[in-house]
């Protein structure tokens, strides 16, 4: 039931947060010489006006498809890591989260590659006249046929650099917040507290690794027109800073933070309600610390975007 609740919670998080993710990717990848969008809200307005509301949900199939596999990896790794470490402490939560974040990159990286390519496809067009990719699976198959396994795993190193500490920070922040807020079995504010803790943990996680996410998005979107602009991670960083300054690493941050809180809050609320309904209130957590391992493992993955 924990796994099922986590999957449903993750789906709720994806539905709530995907429009913000689309805006984030568009802002991160747009040309500095000919920018299409002036900022977060202008990007929202432009996408809806030019591509309809459905434009905000481009590429949503990829995170939905990868959700079950990612959850299975995260739950298994995090749970086993906590059992091996033996004690439920903030440090161990960080280490277990980091381990889970590292392993799930095997699925996360190709999933986000397909998502990014589909989000960038048909930019500014309500009905794209010529689609390069039909869907997420077609996208990955075409990339594999053209570039092989290396192409499907484009951005893997940056994904690892982002996910490993990002997941650790998420688990650590959630652990610290839930301990500080406290909760009782009959506390009427237990769910709002979990939502707040999850939302703030998601924000902390994104802030800790956001510059890496900008580079990852650029590398994964690179080559869509048949020409590769960047030869490596270092080259991408060098070109981005030279052309746009260090503020390039904050591109799309506003939409990311706007997305982080509701996505994590929706995920925590959904998972908690499903577990309470399934187990009954008598089987609820006896104290906040006892509840943390299960909540952490179920909810943390849903929040990232692959998607922290």
VEXDREN-2710 file (C-alpha; in Angstrom, 1 decimal):
% VEXDREN-2710
k/r/px/py/pz
1/UNK/0.0/0.0/0.0
2/UNK/2.9/2.4/0.7
3/UNK/4.1/1.8/-2.9
4/UNK/0.6/2.4/-4.4
5/UNK/0.1/5.5/-2.3
6/UNK/3.5/6.8/-3.4
7/UNK/2.7/6.3/-7.0
8/UNK/-0.7/8.0/-6.8
9/UNK/0.9/10.8/-4.8
10/UNK/3.5/11.2/-7.4
11/UNK/1.0/11.3/-10.2
12/UNK/-0.8/14.1/-8.4
13/UNK/2.4/16.0/-8.0
14/UNK/3.2/15.6/-11.8
15/UNK/-0.3/16.9/-12.8
16/UNK/0.0/19.9/-10.5
17/UNK/3.6/20.8/-11.3
18/UNK/4.2/20.0/-15.0
19/UNK/3.1/23.4/-16.4
20/UNK/5.6/25.1/-14.1
21/UNK/8.3/22.6/-15.3
22/UNK/7.5/23.4/-18.9
23/UNK/8.0/27.1/-18.2
24/UNK/11.2/26.4/-16.4
25/UNK/12.7/24.5/-19.3
26/UNK/11.6/27.1/-21.9
27/UNK/13.3/29.9/-19.8
28/UNK/16.4/27.8/-19.2
29/UNK/17.0/26.9/-22.8
30/UNK/15.8/30.0/-24.8
31/UNK/18.3/32.0/-26.8
32/UNK/19.8/35.0/-25.1
33/UNK/20.2/36.7/-28.5
34/UNK/16.5/36.3/-29.5
35/UNK/14.6/35.6/-26.2
36/UNK/11.0/34.6/-26.7
37/UNK/10.0/35.2/-23.1
38/UNK/10.6/38.2/-20.7
39/UNK/10.0/36.2/-17.6
40/UNK/8.0/33.5/-15.8
41/UNK/4.5/35.0/-16.2
42/UNK/5.1/36.2/-19.7
43/UNK/6.2/32.7/-20.6
44/UNK/2.9/31.3/-19.1
45/UNK/0.8/33.8/-21.0
46/UNK/2.7/33.2/-24.3
47/UNK/2.4/29.4/-24.2
48/UNK/-1.3/29.5/-23.4
49/UNK/-1.9/32.2/-26.1
50/UNK/0.2/30.6/-28.8
51/UNK/-0.1/26.8/-28.0
52/UNK/-3.2/26.6/-25.8
53/UNK/-3.3/25.3/-22.3
54/UNK/-2.2/21.9/-23.6
55/UNK/1.1/23.5/-24.5
56/UNK/1.9/23.6/-20.8
57/UNK/1.5/19.8/-20.6
58/UNK/3.9/18.9/-23.4
59/UNK/6.1/16.0/-22.5
60/UNK/4.0/14.9/-19.5
61/UNK/3.8/11.3/-20.7
62/UNK/7.5/10.8/-19.9
63/UNK/7.4/11.6/-16.2
64/UNK/4.1/9.7/-15.9
65/UNK/5.6/6.6/-17.6
66/UNK/8.8/6.7/-15.5
67/UNK/7.0/7.3/-12.2
68/UNK/6.4/3.6/-11.2
69/UNK/10.0/2.6/-12.0
70/UNK/11.5/5.5/-10.2
71/UNK/9.4/5.0/-7.2
72/UNK/10.3/1.4/-7.0
73/UNK/14.0/2.2/-7.1
74/UNK/13.7/5.1/-4.6
75/UNK/11.6/3.2/-2.1
76/UNK/13.8/0.1/-2.2
77/UNK/17.1/1.9/-2.0
78/UNK/16.0/4.4/0.7
79/UNK/14.4/1.7/2.9
80/UNK/17.4/-0.7/2.6
81/UNK/19.8/2.1/3.2
82/UNK/18.0/3.2/6.4
83/UNK/18.0/-0.4/7.6
84/UNK/21.7/-0.7/7.0
85/UNK/22.5/2.6/8.7
86/UNK/20.4/1.5/11.7
87/UNK/19.4/4.8/13.2
88/UNK/16.8/7.3/12.1
89/UNK/18.9/10.5/12.3
90/UNK/19.0/13.5/10.0
91/UNK/22.5/12.5/8.8
92/UNK/21.3/9.0/7.9
93/UNK/18.3/10.5/6.2
94/UNK/20.6/12.5/4.0
95/UNK/22.8/9.5/3.2
96/UNK/19.8/7.3/2.4
97/UNK/18.3/10.0/0.2
98/UNK/21.6/10.6/-1.6
99/UNK/21.9/6.8/-2.3
100/UNK/18.3/6.7/-3.6
101/UNK/18.9/9.8/-5.8
102/UNK/22.0/8.2/-7.3
103/UNK/20.5/4.9/-8.2
104/UNK/17.2/6.3/-9.7
105/UNK/19.2/8.4/-12.3
106/UNK/19.2/5.3/-14.5
107/UNK/15.5/5.9/-15.2
108/UNK/15.4/9.6/-14.5
109/UNK/17.9/10.8/-17.0
110/UNK/16.3/9.2/-20.2
111/UNK/12.9/10.2/-18.9
112/UNK/13.9/13.9/-18.5
113/UNK/15.7/13.9/-21.8
114/UNK/12.4/12.9/-23.6
115/UNK/10.4/15.4/-21.5
116/UNK/12.8/18.2/-22.3
117/UNK/12.8/17.5/-26.1
118/UNK/9.0/17.3/-26.2
119/UNK/8.6/20.5/-24.1
120/UNK/10.8/22.4/-26.6
121/UNK/9.1/20.9/-29.7
122/UNK/6.8/23.3/-31.5
123/UNK/7.7/26.3/-29.4
124/UNK/5.3/29.1/-30.2
125/UNK/3.0/27.0/-32.4
126/UNK/-0.6/26.1/-31.4
127/UNK/-0.5/23.2/-33.8
128/UNK/3.0/22.1/-34.9
129/UNK/3.2/21.6/-38.6
130/UNK/6.0/19.1/-38.4
131/UNK/6.6/17.2/-35.2
132/UNK/10.0/15.6/-34.7
133/UNK/8.7/13.3/-32.0
134/UNK/5.3/11.7/-31.7
135/UNK/5.6/10.9/-28.0
136/UNK/8.1/10.1/-25.2
137/UNK/8.8/6.6/-26.4
138/UNK/9.2/7.6/-30.0
139/UNK/11.6/10.4/-28.9
140/UNK/13.9/7.9/-27.1
141/UNK/13.8/5.4/-29.9
142/UNK/14.7/8.1/-32.5
143/UNK/17.6/9.3/-30.3
144/UNK/18.8/5.8/-29.8
145/UNK/18.7/5.0/-33.5
146/UNK/20.6/8.2/-34.2
147/UNK/23.1/8.5/-31.3
148/UNK/23.0/5.1/-29.6
149/UNK/23.0/4.4/-25.8
150/UNK/25.1/7.5/-25.2
151/UNK/22.5/9.7/-26.8
152/UNK/19.7/8.3/-24.6
153/UNK/21.8/9.0/-21.5
154/UNK/22.7/12.6/-22.6
155/UNK/23.0/14.6/-19.4
156/UNK/23.6/11.6/-17.1
157/UNK/26.6/13.2/-15.3
158/UNK/24.7/16.4/-14.6
159/UNK/21.7/14.4/-13.5
160/UNK/23.9/12.5/-11.0
161/UNK/25.4/15.8/-9.7
162/UNK/21.9/17.2/-9.2
163/UNK/20.0/14.2/-7.9
164/UNK/22.6/12.8/-5.4
165/UNK/22.8/15.9/-3.1
166/UNK/19.3/17.0/-4.0
167/UNK/17.7/13.9/-2.7
168/UNK/19.9/14.1/0.4
169/UNK/18.9/17.7/1.1
170/UNK/15.2/16.8/0.6
171/UNK/15.3/14.0/3.1
172/UNK/17.3/16.0/5.6
173/UNK/15.1/19.1/5.3
174/UNK/11.9/17.1/5.7
175/UNK/13.3/15.2/8.7
176/UNK/14.4/18.5/10.4
177/UNK/11.1/20.2/9.7
178/UNK/8.8/17.3/10.8
179/UNK/10.9/17.0/14.0
180/UNK/10.5/20.7/14.6
181/UNK/6.8/20.9/13.9
182/UNK/5.9/17.8/15.8
183/UNK/2.8/15.7/15.3
184/UNK/0.4/13.7/17.3
185/UNK/-1.9/10.8/16.2
186/UNK/-5.0/12.9/16.7
187/UNK/-3.5/16.2/15.7
188/UNK/-6.0/17.9/13.3
189/UNK/-3.2/19.8/11.7
190/UNK/-1.0/16.8/11.0
191/UNK/-1.7/16.9/7.2
192/UNK/-1.1/20.6/6.9
193/UNK/2.1/20.2/8.8
194/UNK/3.2/17.4/6.5
195/UNK/2.3/19.5/3.4
196/UNK/4.2/22.5/4.8
197/UNK/7.3/20.3/5.6
198/UNK/7.2/18.6/2.1
199/UNK/6.7/21.9/0.3
200/UNK/9.6/23.6/2.1
201/UNK/11.8/20.6/1.8
202/UNK/11.2/20.6/-2.0
203/UNK/12.2/24.3/-2.2
204/UNK/15.4/23.6/-0.2
205/UNK/16.3/20.7/-2.4
206/UNK/15.9/22.8/-5.6
207/UNK/17.9/25.7/-4.3
208/UNK/20.8/23.4/-3.4
209/UNK/21.3/22.1/-6.9
210/UNK/19.5/24.5/-9.3
211/UNK/22.5/25.7/-11.2
212/UNK/23.3/22.1/-12.2
213/UNK/19.7/21.7/-13.5
214/UNK/20.2/24.7/-15.8
215/UNK/23.2/23.1/-17.4
216/UNK/21.4/19.7/-17.6
217/UNK/18.5/21.2/-19.4
218/UNK/20.7/22.9/-21.9
219/UNK/22.7/19.8/-22.6
220/UNK/19.6/17.7/-23.1
221/UNK/18.0/20.2/-25.4
222/UNK/21.2/20.6/-27.4
223/UNK/21.2/19.1/-30.8
224/UNK/17.4/19.3/-31.5
225/UNK/18.0/21.1/-34.7
226/UNK/20.7/18.7/-35.8
227/UNK/23.6/20.9/-34.6
228/UNK/25.3/20.5/-31.2
229/UNK/26.2/23.8/-29.6
230/UNK/28.1/22.3/-26.6
231/UNK/30.9/19.8/-26.6
232/UNK/30.9/19.0/-22.8
233/UNK/29.6/20.1/-19.4
234/UNK/32.5/22.5/-19.0
235/UNK/32.0/24.0/-22.5
236/UNK/28.3/24.5/-21.7
237/UNK/29.1/26.3/-18.4
238/UNK/31.8/28.4/-20.1
239/UNK/29.6/29.5/-23.1
240/UNK/26.6/30.2/-20.8
241/UNK/28.5/32.3/-18.4
242/UNK/30.4/34.2/-21.2
243/UNK/27.2/35.1/-23.0
244/UNK/24.8/35.6/-20.2
245/UNK/26.8/36.1/-17.0
246/UNK/26.4/34.2/-13.7
247/UNK/22.7/35.1/-13.5
248/UNK/22.2/32.3/-16.2
249/UNK/22.2/29.9/-13.3
250/UNK/18.9/31.4/-12.0
251/UNK/17.1/31.1/-15.3
252/UNK/13.6/29.7/-14.6
253/UNK/14.1/29.6/-10.8
254/UNK/10.9/31.5/-10.1
255/UNK/8.7/29.0/-11.9
256/UNK/10.7/26.2/-10.2
257/UNK/10.1/27.5/-6.7
258/UNK/6.4/28.2/-7.5
259/UNK/6.2/24.6/-8.6
260/UNK/8.1/23.0/-5.8
261/UNK/5.8/23.9/-3.0
262/UNK/2.4/22.8/-4.4
263/UNK/3.9/19.7/-6.0
264/UNK/5.4/18.5/-2.7
265/UNK/2.4/19.6/-0.7
266/UNK/0.0/17.8/-3.1
267/UNK/2.2/14.7/-3.0
268/UNK/2.4/14.6/0.8
269/UNK/-1.4/15.2/1.2
270/UNK/-2.3/12.5/-1.3
271/UNK/0.1/9.9/0.1
272/UNK/-0.9/10.6/3.7
273/UNK/-4.7/10.5/3.0
274/UNK/-4.4/7.2/1.1
275/UNK/-2.4/5.6/3.9
276/UNK/-4.7/6.8/6.6
277/UNK/-7.7/5.6/4.6
278/UNK/-6.1/2.2/4.0
279/UNK/-4.7/1.6/7.5
280/UNK/-7.2/3.4/9.6
281/UNK/-6.4/6.2/12.0
282/UNK/-5.4/3.6/14.7
283/UNK/-2.5/2.5/12.5
284/UNK/-1.3/6.0/12.0
285/UNK/2.1/7.2/13.2
286/UNK/2.7/7.1/16.9
287/UNK/5.0/10.0/16.8
288/UNK/6.6/12.3/14.2
289/UNK/9.9/10.6/14.2
290/UNK/8.5/7.1/13.8
291/UNK/6.5/8.3/10.8
292/UNK/9.4/9.9/9.0
293/UNK/11.1/6.9/7.2
294/UNK/7.9/5.7/5.4
295/UNK/6.8/9.3/4.5
296/UNK/10.2/10.2/3.3
297/UNK/10.6/7.3/1.0
298/UNK/7.2/7.6/-0.5
299/UNK/7.1/11.3/-1.0
300/UNK/10.6/12.4/-1.8
301/UNK/10.8/11.1/-5.3
302/UNK/7.5/12.5/-6.3
303/UNK/8.7/16.0/-5.7
304/UNK/11.5/16.2/-8.5
305/UNK/11.5/16.4/-11.6
306/UNK/12.8/14.2/-12.3
307/UNK/11.2/16.0/-10.3
308/UNK/13.0/17.4/-7.2
END
